Amino acid sequence: MIVLKSAREIALMRRAGHILAGVMDRLRTFVKPGMTTLDIDEDVEAYIHREGAASAFKGYRGFPATVCISINEEVVHGIPSARRKIRAGDIVGLDLGCIVEGYYADCAFTLPIGPVPAKVQELLDVTRESLDRAIQECRPDRRLSDVSHAVQTHVEAHGFAVVR
C-alpha cells in the first residue's frame, strides 16, 4: 500500500534531501589524500547537525558512525576509523542519511581521489550510465525487475558484475 504524503511531509523530505546534496557537494572538495575516514565522518556529522538534522545511521542497529565509508574493493558499510587513510588513486564509497523531523533522506556515491586507473574510471562511467538507465525505467507500469534488468544488462555488457 502506498501512503500519500502531505505537502508538509514532502517539504521535510525535500529539506533532508537538500542537506545531503550539500554534504555531497562539500565532500567532493573536502576529501583529500592523507585524511582518515574518521575525519570525513566527523565533518559530515557536524555539517548535518549545523543544518538542524540528525544522522540516520549513527546508532541504527548499533552502527557507530554517521557515514558508511568503503575504499576501493570494499563493497558497502565500511566503518570509519582513525587508522584508515585515504590515498591518491582510491575510490571512496560514501553512504549517508539524515533525518529532519522524522523524515529521512539517504544517498550514496563514489568519489575518485584524483586520477584513477583507466579500468577504475571505466567502472565509474558504467556505474553512472547504469544509474541513468535505471532512472529511465522508473515510470508508470514498470516493475522493479525492469529497473534491475536494465542495470544488470548494461553492467554485464561492459564486462563488470552486479554485487548480489
Secondary structure, 3 states (H helix, E strand, C coil): CCCCCCHHHHHHHHHHHHHHHHHHHHHHHHCCCCCEHHHHHHHHHHHHHHCCCEECCCCHHHCCCCEEEEECCCCCCCCCCCCCECCCCCEEEEEEEEEECCEEEEEEEEEECCCCCHHHHHHHHHHHHHHHHHHHHCCCCCCHHHHHHHHHHHHHHCCCCCCC
